[in-house]
């Protein structure tokens, strides 16, 4: 029988290898792992960009609302244009050279229907056509209108053997033989609506006066407006 008081002999258990140089736990349990050198490099820049974009969007919205409010309050109306007079001299049509000659003097009456807005007209250009055939163009001095103003504007066109093509020349010659020729008059201008210190954005004004009839005399190539004044189509 074995002696219970005799110590048990055998191989001792191998020592347990501890991490961190033998210590089972870190001496500083609150220490965190270091972050990479670029982890927060762009955060301030990204925040600035977001704020800048947000501010720009808010600014555009505010400005748009202000302009819309001003537009609704003032309610600008397009001016009225009317051909009030027209005289033609030295008018001649040549089927051989497919050309037209003459001097047209056109008088417009322009009315500003706005009660609160004045109008400024700049870069005014006018042209005259027979159907689609261009004949001549001219520039008109800039002018301004107060509220409810009515203004007379004159445009003079000169053409010396202006080429229009055989079909247009034949049609003009046929109308001339019947005693009346109808022309189309166009006008373009940059307009600005104003109210005291307020100036709304400049816009392109388009005026088209269709079928302005001219009665021709049998001699001398003279003509005058037939049928009284004629209203024009106006688009801004």
Beta strands, then each sheet from edge to edge (+ up, - down):
strand 1: 80-94
strand 2: 99-111
strand 3: 118-130
strand 4: 133-140
strand 5: 143-145
strand 6: 150-163
strand 7: 180-195
strand 8: 198-199
strand 9: 203-216
strand 10: 223-225
strand 11: 230-231
strand 12: 233-235
sheet 1: 4+ 3- 7+ 9- 10+ 1- 2+ 6-
sheet 2: 4+ 3- 7+ 9- 10+ 1- 11+
sheet 3: 4+ 3- 5+
sheet 4: 4+ 3- 7+ 8-
sheet 5: 4+ 3- 7+ 9- 12+
end
